[in-house]
Amino acid sequence: MKFQDIPAQILNIRVKPTTDIPALEEQPVFSVDIRPMYTGEFELRLKDTIVFVRPVAELDICRLNADLAIGSALLAQLAFPASDGSIELQVAFFTGNCLEMGEVNIGVDEYVEDGIRKNYSSKFKDKILYEKLESLSCFSQGEDTFFFLIAGSAIDEELKSGAEESLHVAGANLTFCITGDGIRFVVTPKEVPGGNSIFCATRLTRRKNAPDRAMRLVKGRLRFVDWTRAGQIRTLAKAQITALTQDDGSYLKKWDEFGDVEGELLLKQARIVGALQFTDMQQGRDGTVTVRIVEASDSAITALTENKVPELELVDQQPDYLLDESLSFQDFERHIKITADQRSKDSISSFLVKSFDKDHLLLMLKTESLPSVSGKLIRSLRGDVTQIKRRMAARQAILEGRSANPQLGLLIEEQGQITRIRRPKKVTALTAFVRKKIFRSDPTFMQERAIEVALNTPDIALIQGPPGTGKTTVIAAILERLNEMADKRSVRIKGQVLLTGFQHDAVQNMIERLSLNSLPVPKFGKRSGSEEDDYSAFERNLDDWCCEVATKLRKRNPQLEDVEQEREIKNLFVQYVRSPSHLLASNLVKKITNLGVAVLGENDARRAENLAKDLACQAGSNVASGQWLDVTDHVDWKLLRNRD
């Protein structure tokens, strides 16, 4: 907000310095006071100095004296310097003293968002919308920020007009009205769990052209936050989760405790291996290298012998958790982000352990080469660190209500209270198409009920049953219905479906049961001891699927085969013209002959057969003489071009 946009009566007075100082420039004025013992002069506090000025017009002296005598809060600036040394002093006066409120959170709901888009631009949304509201409502002077509010009976006038808009605040406990550059809105307090509160914007209007009366100046910053339905759920969930996690019985607190125990075991395993000093690197022909361990602890030798070290990492110096065995996992986790970010900038070299010869202390690693013939190896924690970072990010998202379901933490916690949300239109459990495609016989009542619950749950559905009750079939039906809804609904369903299982075979069994749009389903992961991950197998299956689809298309559209044959003939012809050879000539004539009488006609088909025989008969003599039969003189290419 600019100074001229402040919603108050601004007094404009042209003044001149009373002392010999350099010409004043445009700048903010932090205070304006009457100068004692100097009639008609005023003291202005600027950023780095204090200056004394006197109004050019005698009438302005009286006006400024009268306003300053009230002792109200003010904002001022110097503007429009003139060649005669004068400059305009602009002063905005307010009611009462300046209030201090610090940072004030203002919740913005759908009502306010729609009003901003209607009055300004439909492009304003999310963060951009909140920044726009802040720029319209706050004024900055130096390092300070101010906003303006109306209190008392002045608010009542805001509610006299606009019956429809007044419905939005009916029954609300109104406190004050914030006004700014062409905008004003009434805010009301809203209690949130944890004894906290937030102010919510409840009525948005455009400010009148006339200056507001009874307006107070407030030193502080307005911070606009999401208070839409989804935003409320996130905020309320965050406040409730924060309180619940203080309890000893909190699931998330137990999750942290389990993570600490798991982390201590991880550090213990790394310390058992310690640092392995190696030398004499030798490269193998099978993509491996062999090194000789010259320095290692007994526990490290035992761990290597028992195949308890899956991966090693090459380091220049030992990490802190090996140098200081008293370092706890909480300390390690606290600094893991910093160390991980630093390590990600460097090249991290880690290698799978293939085998270990205890008798000769020979260690085989799966890699083409090592950066050096000797060095230091430690147990690699790269995968574990990645997992820890993901867990930390997931936990933080749950605590802050930023997960896909903002109330996920409340679902996990036993004492969590779910905020009810408006349910979407009920989804039919089964359609005739899915029923016929998935079920060999009619589904049971419980199967159909499970599908209905899963499709209509606002959060999480748990389907439980003993083996043989059709759970896999139910999952397939749910996925088919989701796919069907995404295809036919006017509003596109967002998101993807992730199938996970404790065992790879369970997921593979599910994939084999699925046939969504006849597309193959990718699978990620790797079985223990497997040389190839499942995604590579999926790529092979995808190639097979593409070939199968292509074969079916050719059978349904025989003309495609003719088009492909003609394309091959033209490509061979271009190659032959550029670089004639007997092999190209033979292949070219063979392809032409295969087109048959229906394409070439009787005469051209006979010419092609004769040309093929001539090439076969003359092959031996042409090789000796280096002369080749020019097939381009014997083929009617015009005929082929006319078929395009």
DOKEKOL-247492 format. One line per 10 residues: number of its first residue (from 0); their letters; for each residue x, y, z of C-alpha. Coordinates in steps of 0.25 Angstrom, whole numbers, plus 2048, in hexadecimal, padded with zeros to 3 digits. Each point is the difference from the previous one (the first is absolute). Example, Ala and Ser with C-alpha at 12.3 -4.5 7.8 and 13.67 -1.06 7.14 Angstrom:
% residues 2
0> AS> 831,7EE,81F ~ 806,80E,7FE .
//
This chain:
% residues 644
0> MKFQDIPAQI> 800,800,800 ~ 805,80E,7FC ~ 7FF,80C,80A ~ 7F5,806,7F7 ~ 7F8,7F3,801 ~ 7FF,801,810 ~ 7F1,801,803 ~ 801,80C,808 ~ 7FF,80F,7FE ~ 80E,805,7FC .
10> LNIRVKPTTD> 804,80E,803 ~ 809,806,7F6 ~ 809,80C,804 ~ 80C,806,7F9 ~ 80B,803,809 ~ 80F,805,800 ~ 80C,7FD,809 ~ 803,80B,80A ~ 80E,7FC,801 ~ 80B,800,7F5 .
20> IPALEEQPVF> 800,7F1,7FC ~ 800,7F9,7F2 ~ 7F3,800,7F8 ~ 7F6,7F6,806 ~ 7FD,7F4,7F7 ~ 7F4,7F7,800 ~ 800,7F6,80C ~ 7F8,7FB,80C ~ 7FE,809,80C ~ 800,7F8,80D .
30> SVDIRPMYTG> 7FA,80A,809 ~ 7FB,80F,7FF ~ 800,808,80D ~ 7FF,80F,804 ~ 80D,807,802 ~ 800,806,80E ~ 804,80E,801 ~ 800,802,7F1 ~ 7F2,805,7FC ~ 7FB,7FA,7F3 .
40> EFELRLKDTI> 80B,7F6,7FE ~ 7FF,7F1,801 ~ 80A,7F5,802 ~ 801,7F4,7F6 ~ 807,7F4,804 ~ 806,7F9,7F3 ~ 807,7F3,7FF ~ 80E,805,803 ~ 7FE,80F,805 ~ 7F6,80A,806 .
50> VFVRPVAELD> 7FC,80C,7F8 ~ 7F8,80D,804 ~ 7F6,805,7F6 ~ 7F6,80C,7FF ~ 7F3,7FF,7F7 ~ 801,80A,7F5 ~ 7F1,804,802 ~ 7FD,806,80E ~ 7F2,7F9,7FF ~ 807,7F3,800 .
60> ICRLNADLAI> 807,803,80D ~ 7F3,801,807 ~ 7FA,7F3,7F9 ~ 80D,7F8,804 ~ 800,805,80E ~ 7F2,7FD,802 ~ 801,7F1,7FB ~ 80D,7FE,808 ~ 7FA,805,80D ~ 7F6,7F5,800 .
70> GSALLAQLAF> 80C,7F6,801 ~ 7FB,7F6,7F7 ~ 808,7F5,7F8 ~ 805,805,7F2 ~ 807,7FB,7F4 ~ 808,80A,7F8 ~ 809,802,7F4 ~ 807,80B,7F8 ~ 7FD,801,7F1 ~ 801,809,7F4 .
80> PASDGSIELQ> 80C,808,803 ~ 800,80E,7F9 ~ 80B,809,7FA ~ 7FE,80A,80B ~ 805,7F6,80A ~ 7F2,7FD,805 ~ 7FA,7F2,801 ~ 7F2,7FB,803 ~ 7FD,7F9,80E ~ 7F5,7F6,7FF .
90> VAFFTGNCLE> 7FA,7FC,80D ~ 7F5,7F5,803 ~ 7FA,802,80D ~ 7F8,7F4,808 ~ 7F8,7FF,80C ~ 807,7FD,80D ~ 80E,7FB,802 ~ 807,7F6,7F7 ~ 7FC,7F1,805 ~ 80A,7F5,7FF .
100> MGEVNIGVDE> 7FB,7F2,7FC ~ 80C,7F9,7FA ~ 7FD,7F6,7F6 ~ 7F1,7FD,7FE ~ 7FB,7F4,7F9 ~ 7F4,802,7F7 ~ 7F9,7F4,7FB ~ 7FB,801,7F2 ~ 7F4,7F7,7FC ~ 7F9,7FE,7F2 .
110> YVEDGIRKNY> 7F7,80C,802 ~ 80C,80A,801 ~ 808,7F8,7F5 ~ 7F4,802,7F6 ~ 7FE,80F,804 ~ 80F,802,7FD ~ 7FF,7F9,7F3 ~ 7F3,807,7FC ~ 805,80E,803 ~ 80F,7FF,7FC .
120> SSKFKDKILY> 804,7F4,7F7 ~ 7FC,7F1,7FF ~ 80F,7FD,7FF ~ 802,802,80F ~ 800,7F3,808 ~ 807,7FA,80B ~ 80E,807,804 ~ 7FE,80A,7F5 ~ 7F2,804,806 ~ 806,801,80E .
130> EKLESLSCFS> 80B,809,7FB ~ 7F6,809,7F9 ~ 7F8,801,80D ~ 80C,804,808 ~ 804,80B,7F6 ~ 7F2,806,800 ~ 7FF,800,80F ~ 80E,803,805 ~ 809,80C,7FF ~ 80F,800,802 .
140> QGEDTFFFLI> 808,80B,805 ~ 80F,7FD,802 ~ 801,7F3,808 ~ 7F2,801,806 ~ 7F3,7FB,7FA ~ 7F2,806,804 ~ 7F2,7FD,7FD ~ 7F3,807,803 ~ 7F3,7FC,807 ~ 7F3,806,804 .
150> AGSAIDEELK> 7FA,7FD,80D ~ 7F3,803,808 ~ 7F3,806,7FA ~ 807,802,7F2 ~ 7FF,7F1,7FE ~ 7F1,800,801 ~ 7FF,809,7F4 ~ 808,7F5,7F8 ~ 7F4,7F7,803 ~ 7F5,809,7FC .
160> SGAEESLHVA> 801,7FD,7F1 ~ 800,7F3,7F8 ~ 7F6,7F7,806 ~ 805,7F4,7F9 ~ 80F,802,804 ~ 7FB,802,80F ~ 7FB,7F2,800 ~ 80F,7FC,7FF ~ 802,806,80E ~ 7F3,7FD,807 .
170> GANLTFCITG> 802,7FD,80E ~ 80F,803,800 ~ 807,807,80B ~ 805,80C,7F8 ~ 80D,806,806 ~ 806,80A,7F6 ~ 800,804,7F1 ~ 80D,800,7F8 ~ 801,80B,7F5 ~ 80A,802,7F5 .
180> DGIRFVVTPK> 803,804,7F2 ~ 7F2,7FF,7FA ~ 7FC,7F4,809 ~ 7FA,7FD,80E ~ 7FC,7F4,807 ~ 7FA,7FD,80E ~ 808,7F6,808 ~ 7FB,7F7,80B ~ 807,7F7,80A ~ 800,7F1,7FE .
190> EVPGGNSIFC> 804,7F6,80B ~ 809,7F5,7FC ~ 805,7F4,808 ~ 80B,802,80A ~ 7FB,80D,805 ~ 804,808,7F4 ~ 7F7,809,7F7 ~ 800,805,7F2 ~ 7F9,80C,7FA ~ 7F8,7FD,7F4 .
200> ATRLTRRKNA> 7FC,80A,7F5 ~ 7F1,7FF,800 ~ 7FB,80C,7F7 ~ 807,806,7F4 ~ 7FC,80D,7F9 ~ 807,80B,7F8 ~ 804,80C,808 ~ 7F8,80D,7FE ~ 807,80B,7FA ~ 7FE,809,80C .
210> PDRAMRLVKG> 80A,7FE,80B ~ 7FC,7F7,80C ~ 7FD,806,80D ~ 805,7FB,80E ~ 80B,7F8,7F9 ~ 80B,7FB,809 ~ 80F,7FE,7FC ~ 806,7F3,803 ~ 80E,7FC,800 ~ 801,7F2,7FC .
220> RLRFVDWTRA> 7FF,7F7,7F4 ~ 7F4,7F8,7FA ~ 803,7F2,7FC ~ 7F5,7FA,7F8 ~ 7FE,7F1,801 ~ 7F7,7F6,7F9 ~ 7F3,7FE,808 ~ 7F8,7FA,7F5 ~ 7F9,7F3,803 ~ 80D,7F8,7FD .
230> GQIRTLAKAQ> 809,80A,807 ~ 7F7,800,80D ~ 802,7F1,800 ~ 80F,801,7FF ~ 801,80B,80A ~ 7F7,7F9,80A ~ 806,7F2,7FE ~ 80E,806,802 ~ 7FC,807,80D ~ 7F9,7F3,805 .
240> ITALTQDDGS> 80C,7F7,7FC ~ 80A,809,807 ~ 7F8,7FE,80D ~ 7FE,7F1,7FE ~ 80F,7FD,7FE ~ 803,806,80E ~ 7F9,7F4,806 ~ 808,7F3,803 ~ 7F6,7F7,7F9 ~ 801,808,7F3 .
250> YLKKWDEFGD> 802,7F7,7F4 ~ 809,80A,7F9 ~ 808,801,80D ~ 802,7F1,800 ~ 804,801,7F1 ~ 80B,809,804 ~ 804,7F7,80B ~ 801,7F4,7F7 ~ 808,808,7F6 ~ 80A,804,80B .
260> VEGELLLKQA> 801,7F1,803 ~ 802,7FC,7F2 ~ 80A,80B,7FE ~ 808,7FC,80B ~ 801,7F2,7FA ~ 804,806,7F3 ~ 80B,807,806 ~ 804,7F4,808 ~ 801,7F8,7F3 ~ 809,80B,7FA .
270> RIVGALQFTD> 809,800,80C ~ 802,7F1,800 ~ 806,801,7F2 ~ 807,80D,803 ~ 80A,804,7F6 ~ 807,7F6,7F6 ~ 80D,803,7FB ~ 803,7FA,7F2 ~ 80B,7FF,7F6 ~ 804,7F8,7F3 .
280> MQQGRDGTVT> 7F3,803,7F8 ~ 7FF,7F6,7F4 ~ 7F6,801,7F5 ~ 7F8,7F4,7FC ~ 7FA,7FD,7F2 ~ 7F2,7FE,806 ~ 7FD,80F,805 ~ 807,7FE,80D ~ 80C,804,808 ~ 808,7F9,80A .
290> VRIVEASDSA> 807,807,80C ~ 808,7FB,80B ~ 7FC,804,80E ~ 80D,804,808 ~ 7F9,806,80C ~ 7F3,7FD,807 ~ 7FA,7FC,80D ~ 7FC,7F1,804 ~ 7F1,804,800 ~ 802,806,7F2 .
300> ITALTENKVP> 806,7F3,7FB ~ 7F5,7F8,806 ~ 7F5,809,7FA ~ 806,7FE,7F2 ~ 802,7F1,802 ~ 7F1,7FF,804 ~ 7FB,808,7F4 ~ 7FB,80B,809 ~ 806,80C,7F9 ~ 7F8,802,7F3 .
310> ELELVDQQPD> 806,80D,7FB ~ 80D,808,803 ~ 804,80E,7FD ~ 80D,806,7FD ~ 804,80C,809 ~ 80B,809,802 ~ 7FE,801,80F ~ 7F7,7F9,80A ~ 7F3,807,803 ~ 7FD,805,80E .
320> YLLDESLSFQ> 7F7,7F4,804 ~ 80C,7F7,7FF ~ 80A,80A,807 ~ 7F7,803,80B ~ 7F8,7F3,805 ~ 7F9,808,80A ~ 7F9,808,7F5 ~ 7F1,7FC,801 ~ 7F7,7FE,7F4 ~ 7F8,80C,804 .
330> DFERHIKITA> 80C,809,7FE ~ 803,7F8,7F3 ~ 7F2,803,7FC ~ 800,80E,804 ~ 80C,803,7F7 ~ 7FD,7F6,7F5 ~ 7FA,80A,7F7 ~ 80C,809,800 ~ 809,7F4,7FE ~ 7F8,7FA,7F5 .
340> DQRSKDSISS> 7FF,80D,7F8 ~ 80F,802,801 ~ 802,7F1,7FC ~ 7F7,801,7F5 ~ 808,80B,7FA ~ 80C,7F7,800 ~ 801,7F3,7F8 ~ 7FC,7F5,809 ~ 807,7F2,7FD ~ 7F9,7F4,805 .
350> FLVKSFDKDH> 801,7F2,7FB ~ 7F9,7F3,802 ~ 807,7F5,808 ~ 801,7F3,7F7 ~ 809,7F7,809 ~ 80A,800,80A ~ 80C,7F6,802 ~ 803,7FF,80F ~ 80D,7F8,7FE ~ 806,80A,7F7 .
360> LLLMLKTESL> 7F9,80C,804 ~ 7FB,803,7F1 ~ 7F4,808,7FE ~ 7F8,800,7F3 ~ 7F8,80C,7FD ~ 7F6,802,7F4 ~ 806,80B,7F8 ~ 808,802,7F4 ~ 80B,808,807 ~ 803,807,80D .
370> PSVSGKLIRS> 805,80F,800 ~ 80D,7FB,807 ~ 808,7F3,802 ~ 800,802,80F ~ 7F7,808,809 ~ 7F5,7FF,80B ~ 7F3,7F9,800 ~ 7F4,801,80A ~ 7F2,7FA,800 ~ 7F8,808,7F7 .
380> LRGDVTQIKR> 7F4,807,807 ~ 7FB,807,7F3 ~ 7F4,7F8,7FE ~ 7FD,801,80F ~ 802,80F,800 ~ 7F6,802,7F4 ~ 7F6,7F8,808 ~ 802,808,80D ~ 7FE,80D,7F8 ~ 7F4,7FB,7FA .
390> RMAARQAILE> 7FA,7FC,80D ~ 804,80D,806 ~ 7F9,807,7F4 ~ 7F4,7F8,802 ~ 7FF,802,80F ~ 801,80F,7FE ~ 7F5,800,7F5 ~ 7F7,7F8,809 ~ 803,80A,80C ~ 7FD,80C,7F7 .
400> GRSANPQLGL> 7F4,7FB,7F9 ~ 807,800,7F2 ~ 7FE,7F1,7FD ~ 7F6,7FC,7F5 ~ 7F6,7FE,80B ~ 802,80C,80A ~ 7F9,7F8,80B ~ 809,7F4,7FE ~ 807,802,80E ~ 7F2,801,806 .
410> LIEEQGQITR> 7FC,7F3,7FA ~ 80D,7FA,806 ~ 7FE,805,80E ~ 7F6,7F9,809 ~ 7FB,80D,806 ~ 800,808,7F3 ~ 7F3,807,7FC ~ 7FD,800,7F2 ~ 7FA,80D,7FA ~ 7F4,7FC,7F8 .
420> IRRPKKVTAL> 800,805,7F1 ~ 7F5,800,7F6 ~ 7FF,7F3,7F9 ~ 801,7FF,7F1 ~ 7F5,7FA,7F8 ~ 7FF,7F1,803 ~ 807,7F7,7F7 ~ 7F9,7F3,7FB ~ 808,7F3,804 ~ 7FF,7F8,7F3 .
430> TAFVRKKIFR> 7FC,803,7F2 ~ 7FB,7F5,7F6 ~ 80D,802,7F8 ~ 809,7FD,80D ~ 7F7,7F5,805 ~ 801,7F9,7F3 ~ 80F,802,7FE ~ 805,7FD,80E ~ 7F7,7F6,806 ~ 7FE,7F2,7FB .
440> SDPTFMQERA> 7F4,7FE,808 ~ 7F7,80A,808 ~ 808,808,80B ~ 7FC,7FD,80E ~ 7F9,80A,809 ~ 80C,803,808 ~ 809,801,7F3 ~ 7F6,80B,7FA ~ 800,807,80E ~ 80F,800,801 .
450> IEVALNTPDI> 801,807,7F2 ~ 7F5,80A,804 ~ 807,804,80D ~ 80E,801,7F9 ~ 7FA,809,7F4 ~ 7F9,809,80A ~ 809,801,80C ~ 805,80E,803 ~ 80D,7FB,806 ~ 804,7F2,801 .
460> ALIQGPPGTG> 7F9,7F2,7FE ~ 805,7F3,806 ~ 7FB,7F3,7F9 ~ 803,7F4,809 ~ 7FD,7F2,7FD ~ 806,7F2,801 ~ 807,7F9,7F3 ~ 7F6,7FC,7F5 ~ 7F5,80B,803 ~ 803,808,7F3 .
470> KTTVIAAILE> 809,80C,805 ~ 808,800,7F4 ~ 7F4,800,7F7 ~ 7FA,80B,808 ~ 80D,809,7FE ~ 7FF,7FD,7F1 ~ 7F2,805,800 ~ 803,80C,808 ~ 80B,804,7F6 ~ 7F7,7FD,7F4 .
480> RLNEMADKRS> 7F5,809,806 ~ 80A,80B,803 ~ 805,7FF,7F1 ~ 7F2,800,7FB ~ 7FD,80D,809 ~ 80C,807,7FA ~ 7FC,7FD,7F2 ~ 7F1,804,801 ~ 7FF,80B,80A ~ 800,80F,7FB .
490> VRIKGQVLLT> 80A,803,80B ~ 80D,7F9,7FF ~ 804,7F8,80C ~ 80E,803,804 ~ 80B,7F7,806 ~ 805,7F3,7FE ~ 7FF,7F2,806 ~ 80B,7F9,807 ~ 7FF,7F1,804 ~ 80A,7FC,80A .
500> GFQHDAVQNM> 801,7F2,807 ~ 809,7F9,80A ~ 805,7F6,7F6 ~ 803,802,7F1 ~ 7F8,7F4,7FC ~ 7F3,807,806 ~ 802,80C,7F8 ~ 804,7F8,7F3 ~ 7F3,7F8,802 ~ 7F8,80D,801 .
510> IERLSLNSLP> 806,805,7F3 ~ 7FD,7F3,7F9 ~ 7F1,802,804 ~ 800,80E,7FA ~ 7FD,805,7F2 ~ 7FD,80F,801 ~ 7FE,805,7F2 ~ 808,7F4,7FB ~ 80D,807,805 ~ 80B,7F9,807 .
520> VPKFGKRSGS> 803,804,80F ~ 80E,804,804 ~ 806,7F9,80D ~ 80B,806,808 ~ 809,7F9,80A ~ 80A,7F5,800 ~ 800,7F2,806 ~ 80B,7FD,809 ~ 80B,7F9,7F9 ~ 7FA,804,7F2 .
530> EEDDYSAFER> 80A,806,7F6 ~ 7F5,807,7F9 ~ 7F5,80A,806 ~ 7F2,7FE,7FC ~ 7FF,80D,7F8 ~ 80A,7FA,7F6 ~ 7F7,7F4,7FF ~ 7F4,809,7FE ~ 808,807,7F4 ~ 801,7F2,7FA .
540> NLDDWCCEVA> 7F2,7FD,802 ~ 7FC,80E,7FA ~ 808,7FC,7F3 ~ 7F9,7F3,7FF ~ 7F3,807,802 ~ 803,80B,7F5 ~ 803,7F4,7F7 ~ 7F4,7F9,803 ~ 7F7,80D,7FE ~ 807,803,7F3 .
550> TKLRKRNPQL> 7FD,7F1,7FB ~ 7F2,802,803 ~ 7FF,80D,7F9 ~ 806,7FA,7F4 ~ 7F6,7F5,800 ~ 7F4,80A,801 ~ 806,809,7F6 ~ 807,7F8,7F5 ~ 803,80D,7F8 ~ 80A,804,80B .
560> EDVEQEREIK> 809,7F4,7FB ~ 800,806,7F2 ~ 804,80E,804 ~ 80B,7FA,808 ~ 805,7F8,7F4 ~ 800,80C,7F8 ~ 808,808,80A ~ 80A,7F5,801 ~ 801,800,7F0 ~ 802,80F,800 .
570> NLFVQYVRSP> 80B,800,80B ~ 807,7F5,7F8 ~ 7FF,807,7F3 ~ 806,80D,807 ~ 80C,7F8,805 ~ 802,7F9,7F3 ~ 801,80D,7F8 ~ 80A,806,80A ~ 808,7F4,801 ~ 7FD,7F4,7F6 .
580> SHLLASNLVK> 804,7F2,804 ~ 7FC,7F2,7FD ~ 7FA,7FE,80D ~ 7F7,80C,800 ~ 7FC,7FD,7F2 ~ 7FB,7F2,804 ~ 7F9,804,80C ~ 7F9,80B,7F8 ~ 7FB,7F7,7F5 ~ 7FC,7F6,80A .
590> KITNLGVAVL> 7F7,80A,807 ~ 7FA,805,7F3 ~ 7FD,7F2,7FC ~ 7F9,7FD,80D ~ 7F6,80B,7FD ~ 7F9,7F6,7F6 ~ 7F8,802,7F4 ~ 7F4,807,807 ~ 80A,80C,803 ~ 80A,800,7F4 .
600> GENDARRAEN> 7F7,7FB,7F5 ~ 803,7F4,7F8 ~ 80B,806,7F7 ~ 807,807,80B ~ 7FF,7F3,809 ~ 806,7F8,7F4 ~ 80B,80A,7FE ~ 804,800,80F ~ 801,7F0,800 ~ 809,801,7F4 .
610> LAKDLACQAG> 809,80A,806 ~ 801,7F8,80D ~ 804,7F4,7F7 ~ 80A,808,7F8 ~ 806,805,80D ~ 802,7F2,806 ~ 806,7FB,7F3 ~ 80A,80C,7FE ~ 804,800,80F ~ 80D,7F8,7FD .
620> SNVASGQWLD> 804,807,7F4 ~ 7FD,80E,806 ~ 808,7FE,80C ~ 80C,7FD,7F7 ~ 7FE,80B,7F7 ~ 7FB,80A,80A ~ 7F4,804,7F7 ~ 7F2,800,805 ~ 7F3,7FF,7FA ~ 7F9,80E,801 .
630> VTDHVDWKLL> 7F2,7FC,806 ~ 7FB,80E,7FF ~ 7FF,7FF,7F1 ~ 7F7,7F4,801 ~ 7F6,804,80B ~ 7F4,809,7FD ~ 802,80A,80C ~ 7F5,809,7FA ~ 7F6,7F4,803 ~ 804,800,80E .
640> RNRD> 7FF,80F,802 ~ 7F2,800,7FB ~ 7FC,7F7,80B ~ 804,80A,80B .
//
